[in-house]
Amino acid sequence: MMLTSEALRLIALGLGLAGFACLAWPVFMRLNGRAPAKPEPGGSLRSPLWWTGFVLTVAAIATLRAAG
């Protein structure tokens, strides 16, 4: 089953929104004071949520390229 160009664009939009939400959520939590501003010593600034957002954003870009 082939997806139409419009369907692929809608999928890419959903992936992009989910990716942005994953990237923005830790920043939003830090700005509200609900999360610590600095990671624990030896910790990474890149949380699993950040990596999820990154992967979703890359998938959205790839889907847009496939939609042509």
mmCIF file of the N, C-alpha and C atoms, coordinates in Angstrom:
data_MODEL
# 
_entry.id   MODEL 
# 
loop_
_atom_site.group_PDB 
_atom_site.id 
_atom_site.type_symbol 
_atom_site.label_atom_id 
_atom_site.label_alt_id 
_atom_site.label_comp_id 
_atom_site.label_asym_id 
_atom_site.label_entity_id 
_atom_site.label_seq_id 
_atom_site.pdbx_PDB_ins_code 
_atom_site.Cartn_x 
_atom_site.Cartn_y 
_atom_site.Cartn_z 
_atom_site.occupancy 
_atom_site.B_iso_or_equiv 
_atom_site.pdbx_formal_charge 
_atom_site.auth_seq_id 
_atom_site.auth_comp_id 
_atom_site.auth_asym_id 
_atom_site.auth_atom_id 
_atom_site.pdbx_PDB_model_num 
ATOM 1   N N  . MET A 1 1  ? 0.844  -1.172 0.000  1.00 0.00 ? 1  MET A N  1 
ATOM 2   C CA . MET A 1 1  ? 0.000  0.000  0.000  1.00 0.00 ? 1  MET A CA 1 
ATOM 3   C C  . MET A 1 1  ? 0.895  1.243  0.000  1.00 0.00 ? 1  MET A C  1 
ATOM 4   N N  . MET A 1 2  ? 0.706  2.075  -0.980 1.00 0.00 ? 2  MET A N  1 
ATOM 5   C CA . MET A 1 2  ? 1.487  3.299  -1.096 1.00 0.00 ? 2  MET A CA 1 
ATOM 6   C C  . MET A 1 2  ? 0.745  4.440  -0.408 1.00 0.00 ? 2  MET A C  1 
ATOM 7   N N  . LEU A 1 3  ? 1.491  5.201  0.342  1.00 0.00 ? 3  LEU A N  1 
ATOM 8   C CA . LEU A 1 3  ? 0.914  6.375  0.988  1.00 0.00 ? 3  LEU A CA 1 
ATOM 9   C C  . LEU A 1 3  ? 1.015  7.555  0.029  1.00 0.00 ? 3  LEU A C  1 
ATOM 10  N N  . THR A 1 4  ? 0.017  8.387  0.056  1.00 0.00 ? 4  THR A N  1 
ATOM 11  C CA . THR A 1 4  ? 0.046  9.567  -0.800 1.00 0.00 ? 4  THR A CA 1 
ATOM 12  C C  . THR A 1 4  ? 1.007  10.598 -0.221 1.00 0.00 ? 4  THR A C  1 
ATOM 13  N N  . SER A 1 5  ? 1.352  11.547 -1.046 1.00 0.00 ? 5  SER A N  1 
ATOM 14  C CA . SER A 1 5  ? 2.255  12.610 -0.622 1.00 0.00 ? 5  SER A CA 1 
ATOM 15  C C  . SER A 1 5  ? 1.653  13.400 0.540  1.00 0.00 ? 5  SER A C  1 
ATOM 16  N N  . GLU A 1 6  ? 0.366  13.643 0.479  1.00 0.00 ? 6  GLU A N  1 
ATOM 17  C CA . GLU A 1 6  ? -0.306 14.386 1.550  1.00 0.00 ? 6  GLU A CA 1 
ATOM 18  C C  . GLU A 1 6  ? -0.271 13.607 2.867  1.00 0.00 ? 6  GLU A C  1 
ATOM 19  N N  . ALA A 1 7  ? -0.468 12.293 2.811  1.00 0.00 ? 7  ALA A N  1 
ATOM 20  C CA . ALA A 1 7  ? -0.427 11.469 4.024  1.00 0.00 ? 7  ALA A CA 1 
ATOM 21  C C  . ALA A 1 7  ? 0.970  11.466 4.626  1.00 0.00 ? 7  ALA A C  1 
ATOM 22  N N  . LEU A 1 8  ? 1.999  11.385 3.775  1.00 0.00 ? 8  LEU A N  1 
ATOM 23  C CA . LEU A 1 8  ? 3.368  11.423 4.273  1.00 0.00 ? 8  LEU A CA 1 
ATOM 24  C C  . LEU A 1 8  ? 3.686  12.765 4.921  1.00 0.00 ? 8  LEU A C  1 
ATOM 25  N N  . ARG A 1 9  ? 3.159  13.832 4.368  1.00 0.00 ? 9  ARG A N  1 
ATOM 26  C CA . ARG A 1 9  ? 3.382  15.154 4.962  1.00 0.00 ? 9  ARG A CA 1 
ATOM 27  C C  . ARG A 1 9  ? 2.714  15.263 6.332  1.00 0.00 ? 9  ARG A C  1 
ATOM 28  N N  . LEU A 1 10 ? 1.532  14.686 6.480  1.00 0.00 ? 10 LEU A N  1 
ATOM 29  C CA . LEU A 1 10 ? 0.854  14.701 7.774  1.00 0.00 ? 10 LEU A CA 1 
ATOM 30  C C  . LEU A 1 10 ? 1.609  13.849 8.802  1.00 0.00 ? 10 LEU A C  1 
ATOM 31  N N  . ILE A 1 11 ? 2.147  12.724 8.366  1.00 0.00 ? 11 ILE A N  1 
ATOM 32  C CA . ILE A 1 11 ? 2.951  11.886 9.254  1.00 0.00 ? 11 ILE A CA 1 
ATOM 33  C C  . ILE A 1 11 ? 4.198  12.655 9.688  1.00 0.00 ? 11 ILE A C  1 
ATOM 34  N N  . ALA A 1 12 ? 4.834  13.331 8.733  1.00 0.00 ? 12 ALA A N  1 
ATOM 35  C CA . ALA A 1 12 ? 6.023  14.125 9.055  1.00 0.00 ? 12 ALA A CA 1 
ATOM 36  C C  . ALA A 1 12 ? 5.681  15.250 10.025 1.00 0.00 ? 12 ALA A C  1 
ATOM 37  N N  . LEU A 1 13 ? 4.532  15.866 9.868  1.00 0.00 ? 13 LEU A N  1 
ATOM 38  C CA . LEU A 1 13 ? 4.116  16.917 10.788 1.00 0.00 ? 13 LEU A CA 1 
ATOM 39  C C  . LEU A 1 13 ? 3.953  16.355 12.201 1.00 0.00 ? 13 LEU A C  1 
ATOM 40  N N  . GLY A 1 14 ? 3.316  15.213 12.323 1.00 0.00 ? 14 GLY A N  1 
ATOM 41  C CA . GLY A 1 14 ? 3.153  14.586 13.642 1.00 0.00 ? 14 GLY A CA 1 
ATOM 42  C C  . GLY A 1 14 ? 4.483  14.211 14.269 1.00 0.00 ? 14 GLY A C  1 
ATOM 43  N N  . LEU A 1 15 ? 5.391  13.641 13.466 1.00 0.00 ? 15 LEU A N  1 
ATOM 44  C CA . LEU A 1 15 ? 6.715  13.297 13.978 1.00 0.00 ? 15 LEU A CA 1 
ATOM 45  C C  . LEU A 1 15 ? 7.475  14.545 14.415 1.00 0.00 ? 15 LEU A C  1 
ATOM 46  N N  . GLY A 1 16 ? 7.363  15.607 13.625 1.00 0.00 ? 16 GLY A N  1 
ATOM 47  C CA . GLY A 1 16 ? 8.053  16.848 13.952 1.00 0.00 ? 16 GLY A CA 1 
ATOM 48  C C  . GLY A 1 16 ? 7.531  17.473 15.230 1.00 0.00 ? 16 GLY A C  1 
ATOM 49  N N  . LEU A 1 17 ? 6.225  17.465 15.403 1.00 0.00 ? 17 LEU A N  1 
ATOM 50  C CA . LEU A 1 17 ? 5.641  18.020 16.635 1.00 0.00 ? 17 LEU A CA 1 
ATOM 51  C C  . LEU A 1 17 ? 6.036  17.202 17.856 1.00 0.00 ? 17 LEU A C  1 
ATOM 52  N N  . ALA A 1 18 ? 6.008  15.884 17.722 1.00 0.00 ? 18 ALA A N  1 
ATOM 53  C CA . ALA A 1 18 ? 6.417  15.026 18.841 1.00 0.00 ? 18 ALA A CA 1 
ATOM 54  C C  . ALA A 1 18 ? 7.899  15.225 19.156 1.00 0.00 ? 18 ALA A C  1 
ATOM 55  N N  . GLY A 1 19 ? 8.724  15.333 18.119 1.00 0.00 ? 19 GLY A N  1 
ATOM 56  C CA . GLY A 1 19 ? 10.146 15.565 18.326 1.00 0.00 ? 19 GLY A CA 1 
ATOM 57  C C  . GLY A 1 19 ? 10.412 16.894 19.009 1.00 0.00 ? 19 GLY A C  1 
ATOM 58  N N  . PHE A 1 20 ? 9.721  17.937 18.568 1.00 0.00 ? 20 PHE A N  1 
ATOM 59  C CA . PHE A 1 20 ? 9.894  19.246 19.201 1.00 0.00 ? 20 PHE A CA 1 
ATOM 60  C C  . PHE A 1 20 ? 9.463  19.215 20.661 1.00 0.00 ? 20 PHE A C  1 
ATOM 61  N N  . ALA A 1 21 ? 8.357  18.524 20.943 1.00 0.00 ? 21 ALA A N  1 
ATOM 62  C CA . ALA A 1 21 ? 7.888  18.429 22.325 1.00 0.00 ? 21 ALA A CA 1 
ATOM 63  C C  . ALA A 1 21 ? 8.924  17.716 23.201 1.00 0.00 ? 21 ALA A C  1 
ATOM 64  N N  . CYS A 1 22 ? 9.538  16.652 22.669 1.00 0.00 ? 22 CYS A N  1 
ATOM 65  C CA . CYS A 1 22 ? 10.565 15.940 23.445 1.00 0.00 ? 22 CYS A CA 1 
ATOM 66  C C  . CYS A 1 22 ? 11.796 16.811 23.674 1.00 0.00 ? 22 CYS A C  1 
ATOM 67  N N  . LEU A 1 23 ? 12.147 17.630 22.702 1.00 0.00 ? 23 LEU A N  1 
ATOM 68  C CA . LEU A 1 23 ? 13.312 18.500 22.853 1.00 0.00 ? 23 LEU A CA 1 
ATOM 69  C C  . LEU A 1 23 ? 13.020 19.673 23.789 1.00 0.00 ? 23 LEU A C  1 
ATOM 70  N N  . ALA A 1 24 ? 11.803 20.189 23.748 1.00 0.00 ? 24 ALA A N  1 
ATOM 71  C CA . ALA A 1 24 ? 11.466 21.386 24.514 1.00 0.00 ? 24 ALA A CA 1 
ATOM 72  C C  . ALA A 1 24 ? 11.059 21.084 25.962 1.00 0.00 ? 24 ALA A C  1 
ATOM 73  N N  . TRP A 1 25 ? 10.596 19.888 26.251 1.00 0.00 ? 25 TRP A N  1 
ATOM 74  C CA . TRP A 1 25 ? 10.089 19.572 27.585 1.00 0.00 ? 25 TRP A CA 1 
ATOM 75  C C  . TRP A 1 25 ? 11.137 19.777 28.687 1.00 0.00 ? 25 TRP A C  1 
ATOM 76  N N  . PRO A 1 26 ? 12.375 19.265 28.553 1.00 0.00 ? 26 PRO A N  1 
ATOM 77  C CA . PRO A 1 26 ? 13.360 19.510 29.618 1.00 0.00 ? 26 PRO A CA 1 
ATOM 78  C C  . PRO A 1 26 ? 13.664 20.996 29.806 1.00 0.00 ? 26 PRO A C  1 
ATOM 79  N N  . VAL A 1 27 ? 13.697 21.753 28.734 1.00 0.00 ? 27 VAL A N  1 
ATOM 80  C CA . VAL A 1 27 ? 13.945 23.199 28.829 1.00 0.00 ? 27 VAL A CA 1 
ATOM 81  C C  . VAL A 1 27 ? 12.793 23.859 29.574 1.00 0.00 ? 27 VAL A C  1 
ATOM 82  N N  . PHE A 1 28 ? 11.581 23.499 29.238 1.00 0.00 ? 28 PHE A N  1 
ATOM 83  C CA . PHE A 1 28 ? 10.397 24.041 29.896 1.00 0.00 ? 28 PHE A CA 1 
ATOM 84  C C  . PHE A 1 28 ? 10.411 23.715 31.391 1.00 0.00 ? 28 PHE A C  1 
ATOM 85  N N  . MET A 1 29 ? 10.784 22.490 31.741 1.00 0.00 ? 29 MET A N  1 
ATOM 86  C CA . MET A 1 29 ? 10.828 22.097 33.153 1.00 0.00 ? 29 MET A CA 1 
ATOM 87  C C  . MET A 1 29 ? 11.907 22.871 33.911 1.00 0.00 ? 29 MET A C  1 
ATOM 88  N N  . ARG A 1 30 ? 13.038 23.116 33.273 1.00 0.00 ? 30 ARG A N  1 
ATOM 89  C CA . ARG A 1 30 ? 14.103 23.880 33.942 1.00 0.00 ? 30 ARG A CA 1 
ATOM 90  C C  . ARG A 1 30 ? 13.698 25.333 34.126 1.00 0.00 ? 30 ARG A C  1 
ATOM 91  N N  . LEU A 1 31 ? 13.024 25.901 33.132 1.00 0.00 ? 31 LEU A N  1 
ATOM 92  C CA . LEU A 1 31 ? 12.593 27.293 33.255 1.00 0.00 ? 31 LEU A CA 1 
ATOM 93  C C  . LEU A 1 31 ? 11.560 27.471 34.355 1.00 0.00 ? 31 LEU A C  1 
ATOM 94  N N  . ASN A 1 32 ? 10.745 26.458 34.591 1.00 0.00 ? 32 ASN A N  1 
ATOM 95  C CA . ASN A 1 32 ? 9.746  26.527 35.655 1.00 0.00 ? 32 ASN A CA 1 
ATOM 96  C C  . ASN A 1 32 ? 10.314 26.171 37.018 1.00 0.00 ? 32 ASN A C  1 
ATOM 97  N N  . GLY A 1 33 ? 11.566 25.748 37.066 1.00 0.00 ? 33 GLY A N  1 
ATOM 98  C CA . GLY A 1 33 ? 12.192 25.392 38.331 1.00 0.00 ? 33 GLY A CA 1 
ATOM 99  C C  . GLY A 1 33 ? 11.846 24.014 38.837 1.00 0.00 ? 33 GLY A C  1 
ATOM 100 N N  . ARG A 1 34 ? 11.247 23.184 38.020 1.00 0.00 ? 34 ARG A N  1 
ATOM 101 C CA . ARG A 1 34 ? 10.868 21.835 38.462 1.00 0.00 ? 34 ARG A CA 1 
ATOM 102 C C  . ARG A 1 34 ? 11.969 20.812 38.225 1.00 0.00 ? 34 ARG A C  1 
ATOM 103 N N  . ALA A 1 35 ? 12.997 21.187 37.480 1.00 0.00 ? 35 ALA A N  1 
ATOM 104 C CA . ALA A 1 35 ? 14.110 20.278 37.219 1.00 0.00 ? 35 ALA A CA 1 
ATOM 105 C C  . ALA A 1 35 ? 15.402 21.004 37.576 1.00 0.00 ? 35 ALA A C  1 
ATOM 106 N N  . PRO A 1 36 ? 16.403 20.268 38.008 1.00 0.00 ? 36 PRO A N  1 
ATOM 107 C CA . PRO A 1 36 ? 17.672 20.920 38.354 1.00 0.00 ? 36 PRO A CA 1 
ATOM 108 C C  . PRO A 1 36 ? 18.312 21.542 37.114 1.00 0.00 ? 36 PRO A C  1 
ATOM 109 N N  . ALA A 1 37 ? 18.962 22.671 37.325 1.00 0.00 ? 37 ALA A N  1 
ATOM 110 C CA . ALA A 1 37 ? 19.582 23.381 36.207 1.00 0.00 ? 37 ALA A CA 1 
ATOM 111 C C  . ALA A 1 37 ? 20.849 22.691 35.734 1.00 0.00 ? 37 ALA A C  1 
ATOM 112 N N  . LYS A 1 38 ? 21.531 21.999 36.618 1.00 0.00 ? 38 LYS A N  1 
ATOM 113 C CA . LYS A 1 38 ? 22.779 21.335 36.245 1.00 0.00 ? 38 LYS A CA 1 
ATOM 114 C C  . LYS A 1 38 ? 22.647 19.840 36.478 1.00 0.00 ? 38 LYS A C  1 
ATOM 115 N N  . PRO A 1 39 ? 23.202 19.044 35.559 1.00 0.00 ? 39 PRO A N  1 
ATOM 116 C CA . PRO A 1 39 ? 23.171 17.594 35.771 1.00 0.00 ? 39 PRO A CA 1 
ATOM 117 C C  . PRO A 1 39 ? 24.127 17.187 36.880 1.00 0.00 ? 39 PRO A C  1 
ATOM 118 N N  . GLU A 1 40 ? 23.961 15.985 37.369 1.00 0.00 ? 40 GLU A N  1 
ATOM 119 C CA . GLU A 1 40 ? 24.858 15.475 38.402 1.00 0.00 ? 40 GLU A CA 1 
ATOM 120 C C  . GLU A 1 40 ? 26.274 15.363 37.828 1.00 0.00 ? 40 GLU A C  1 
ATOM 121 N N  . PRO A 1 41 ? 27.273 15.405 38.672 1.00 0.00 ? 41 PRO A N  1 
ATOM 122 C CA . PRO A 1 41 ? 28.652 15.333 38.178 1.00 0.00 ? 41 PRO A CA 1 
ATOM 123 C C  . PRO A 1 41 ? 28.885 14.064 37.358 1.00 0.00 ? 41 PRO A C  1 
ATOM 124 N N  . GLY A 1 42 ? 29.503 14.232 36.216 1.00 0.00 ? 42 GLY A N  1 
ATOM 125 C CA . GLY A 1 42 ? 29.759 13.099 35.335 1.00 0.00 ? 42 GLY A CA 1 
ATOM 126 C C  . GLY A 1 42 ? 28.580 12.734 34.470 1.00 0.00 ? 42 GLY A C  1 
ATOM 127 N N  . GLY A 1 43 ? 27.461 13.414 34.646 1.00 0.00 ? 43 GLY A N  1 
ATOM 128 C CA . GLY A 1 43 ? 26.271 13.125 33.857 1.00 0.00 ? 43 GLY A CA 1 
ATOM 129 C C  . GLY A 1 43 ? 26.308 13.822 32.514 1.00 0.00 ? 43 GLY A C  1 
ATOM 130 N N  . SER A 1 44 ? 25.437 13.418 31.648 1.00 0.00 ? 44 SER A N  1 
ATOM 131 C CA . SER A 1 44 ? 25.373 13.995 30.312 1.00 0.00 ? 44 SER A CA 1 
ATOM 132 C C  . SER A 1 44 ? 24.246 15.029 30.254 1.00 0.00 ? 44 SER A C  1 
ATOM 133 N N  . LEU A 1 45 ? 24.438 16.046 29.446 1.00 0.00 ? 45 LEU A N  1 
ATOM 134 C CA . LEU A 1 45 ? 23.375 17.020 29.229 1.00 0.00 ? 45 LEU A CA 1 
ATOM 135 C C  . LEU A 1 45 ? 22.281 16.464 28.324 1.00 0.00 ? 45 LEU A C  1 
ATOM 136 N N  . ARG A 1 46 ? 22.591 15.397 27.617 1.00 0.00 ? 46 ARG A N  1 
ATOM 137 C CA . ARG A 1 46 ? 21.649 14.804 26.686 1.00 0.00 ? 46 ARG A CA 1 
ATOM 138 C C  . ARG A 1 46 ? 20.905 13.655 27.355 1.00 0.00 ? 46 ARG A C  1 
ATOM 139 N N  . SER A 1 47 ? 19.655 13.884 27.704 1.00 0.00 ? 47 SER A N  1 
ATOM 140 C CA . SER A 1 47 ? 18.846 12.856 28.344 1.00 0.00 ? 47 SER A CA 1 
ATOM 141 C C  . SER A 1 47 ? 18.260 11.926 27.279 1.00 0.00 ? 47 SER A C  1 
ATOM 142 N N  . PRO A 1 48 ? 17.725 10.775 27.692 1.00 0.00 ? 48 PRO A N  1 
ATOM 143 C CA . PRO A 1 48 ? 17.057 9.900  26.730 1.00 0.00 ? 48 PRO A CA 1 
ATOM 144 C C  . PRO A 1 48 ? 15.889 10.604 26.027 1.00 0.00 ? 48 PRO A C  1 
ATOM 145 N N  . LEU A 1 49 ? 15.217 11.505 26.725 1.00 0.00 ? 49 LEU A N  1 
ATOM 146 C CA . LEU A 1 49 ? 14.131 12.255 26.100 1.00 0.00 ? 49 LEU A CA 1 
ATOM 147 C C  . LEU A 1 49 ? 14.666 13.152 24.985 1.00 0.00 ? 49 LEU A C  1 
ATOM 148 N N  . TRP A 1 50 ? 15.828 13.759 25.200 1.00 0.00 ? 50 TRP A N  1 
ATOM 149 C CA . TRP A 1 50 ? 16.443 14.592 24.176 1.00 0.00 ? 50 TRP A CA 1 
ATOM 150 C C  . TRP A 1 50 ? 16.768 13.762 22.950 1.00 0.00 ? 50 TRP A C  1 
ATOM 151 N N  . TRP A 1 51 ? 17.350 12.574 23.162 1.00 0.00 ? 51 TRP A N  1 
ATOM 152 C CA . TRP A 1 51 ? 17.690 11.711 22.034 1.00 0.00 ? 51 TRP A CA 1 
ATOM 153 C C  . TRP A 1 51 ? 16.438 11.241 21.298 1.00 0.00 ? 51 TRP A C  1 
ATOM 154 N N  . THR A 1 52 ? 15.363 10.978 22.015 1.00 0.00 ? 52 THR A N  1 
ATOM 155 C CA . THR A 1 52 ? 14.101 10.613 21.375 1.00 0.00 ? 52 THR A CA 1 
ATOM 156 C C  . THR A 1 52 ? 13.608 11.745 20.482 1.00 0.00 ? 52 THR A C  1 
ATOM 157 N N  . GLY A 1 53 ? 13.664 12.966 20.985 1.00 0.00 ? 53 GLY A N  1 
ATOM 158 C CA . GLY A 1 53 ? 13.263 14.117 20.185 1.00 0.00 ? 53 GLY A CA 1 
ATOM 159 C C  . GLY A 1 53 ? 14.135 14.288 18.959 1.00 0.00 ? 53 GLY A C  1 
ATOM 160 N N  . PHE A 1 54 ? 15.429 14.064 19.108 1.00 0.00 ? 54 PHE A N  1 
ATOM 161 C CA . PHE A 1 54 ? 16.346 14.169 17.983 1.00 0.00 ? 54 PHE A CA 1 
ATOM 162 C C  . PHE A 1 54 ? 16.004 13.140 16.905 1.00 0.00 ? 54 PHE A C  1 
ATOM 163 N N  . VAL A 1 55 ? 15.787 11.896 17.319 1.00 0.00 ? 55 VAL A N  1 
ATOM 164 C CA . VAL A 1 55 ? 15.465 10.832 16.364 1.00 0.00 ? 55 VAL A CA 1 
ATOM 165 C C  . VAL A 1 55 ? 14.129 11.103 15.676 1.00 0.00 ? 55 VAL A C  1 
ATOM 166 N N  . LEU A 1 56 ? 13.131 11.561 16.422 1.00 0.00 ? 56 LEU A N  1 
ATOM 167 C CA . LEU A 1 56 ? 11.834 11.873 15.821 1.00 0.00 ? 56 LEU A CA 1 
ATOM 168 C C  . LEU A 1 56 ? 11.942 13.018 14.815 1.00 0.00 ? 56 LEU A C  1 
ATOM 169 N N  . THR A 1 57 ? 12.767 14.006 15.120 1.00 0.00 ? 57 THR A N  1 
ATOM 170 C CA . THR A 1 57 ? 12.953 15.130 14.209 1.00 0.00 ? 57 THR A CA 1 
ATOM 171 C C  . THR A 1 57 ? 13.649 14.671 12.929 1.00 0.00 ? 57 THR A C  1 
ATOM 172 N N  . VAL A 1 58 ? 14.655 13.827 13.047 1.00 0.00 ? 58 VAL A N  1 
ATOM 173 C CA . VAL A 1 58 ? 15.328 13.290 11.868 1.00 0.00 ? 58 VAL A CA 1 
ATOM 174 C C  . VAL A 1 58 ? 14.358 12.436 11.042 1.00 0.00 ? 58 VAL A C  1 
ATOM 175 N N  . ALA A 1 59 ? 13.524 11.647 11.718 1.00 0.00 ? 59 ALA A N  1 
ATOM 176 C CA . ALA A 1 59 ? 12.529 10.839 11.003 1.00 0.00 ? 59 ALA A CA 1 
ATOM 177 C C  . ALA A 1 59 ? 11.527 11.730 10.267 1.00 0.00 ? 59 ALA A C  1 
ATOM 178 N N  . ALA A 1 60 ? 11.149 12.854 10.865 1.00 0.00 ? 60 ALA A N  1 
ATOM 179 C CA . ALA A 1 60 ? 10.225 13.785 10.205 1.00 0.00 ? 60 ALA A CA 1 
ATOM 180 C C  . ALA A 1 60 ? 10.866 14.368 8.947  1.00 0.00 ? 60 ALA A C  1 
ATOM 181 N N  . ILE A 1 61 ? 12.141 14.730 9.038  1.00 0.00 ? 61 ILE A N  1 
ATOM 182 C CA . ILE A 1 61 ? 12.828 15.278 7.868  1.00 0.00 ? 61 ILE A CA 1 
ATOM 183 C C  . ILE A 1 61 ? 12.935 14.226 6.777  1.00 0.00 ? 61 ILE A C  1 
ATOM 184 N N  . ALA A 1 62 ? 13.262 12.988 7.138  1.00 0.00 ? 62 ALA A N  1 
ATOM 185 C CA . ALA A 1 62 ? 13.358 11.912 6.149  1.00 0.00 ? 62 ALA A CA 1 
ATOM 186 C C  . ALA A 1 62 ? 11.999 11.646 5.500  1.00 0.00 ? 62 ALA A C  1 
ATOM 187 N N  . THR A 1 63 ? 10.936 11.695 6.293  1.00 0.00 ? 63 THR A N  1 
ATOM 188 C CA . THR A 1 63 ? 9.600  11.473 5.748  1.00 0.00 ? 63 THR A CA 1 
ATOM 189 C C  . THR A 1 63 ? 9.214  12.599 4.774  1.00 0.00 ? 63 THR A C  1 
ATOM 190 N N  . LEU A 1 64 ? 9.580  13.827 5.100  1.00 0.00 ? 64 LEU A N  1 
ATOM 191 C CA . LEU A 1 64 ? 9.306  14.932 4.188  1.00 0.00 ? 64 LEU A CA 1 
ATOM 192 C C  . LEU A 1 64 ? 10.074 14.778 2.876  1.00 0.00 ? 64 LEU A C  1 
ATOM 193 N N  . ARG A 1 65 ? 11.301 14.301 2.962  1.00 0.00 ? 65 ARG A N  1 
ATOM 194 C CA . ARG A 1 65 ? 12.080 14.083 1.748  1.00 0.00 ? 65 ARG A CA 1 
ATOM 195 C C  . ARG A 1 65 ? 11.469 12.973 0.897  1.00 0.00 ? 65 ARG A C  1 
ATOM 196 N N  . ALA A 1 66 ? 10.910 11.944 1.560  1.00 0.00 ? 66 ALA A N  1 
ATOM 197 C CA . ALA A 1 66 ? 10.267 10.864 0.830  1.00 0.00 ? 66 ALA A CA 1 
ATOM 198 C C  . ALA A 1 66 ? 8.971  11.318 0.186  1.00 0.00 ? 66 ALA A C  1 
ATOM 199 N N  . ALA A 1 67 ? 8.309  12.300 0.809  1.00 0.00 ? 67 ALA A N  1 
ATOM 200 C CA . ALA A 1 67 ? 7.049  12.794 0.262  1.00 0.00 ? 67 ALA A CA 1 
ATOM 201 C C  . ALA A 1 67 ? 7.279  13.592 -1.019 1.00 0.00 ? 67 ALA A C  1 
ATOM 202 N N  . GLY A 1 68 ? 8.479  14.141 -1.119 1.00 0.00 ? 68 GLY A N  1 
ATOM 203 C CA . GLY A 1 68 ? 8.841  14.883 -2.339 1.00 0.00 ? 68 GLY A CA 1 
ATOM 204 C C  . GLY A 1 68 ? 8.084  16.116 -2.464 1.00 0.00 ? 68 GLY A C  1 
# 
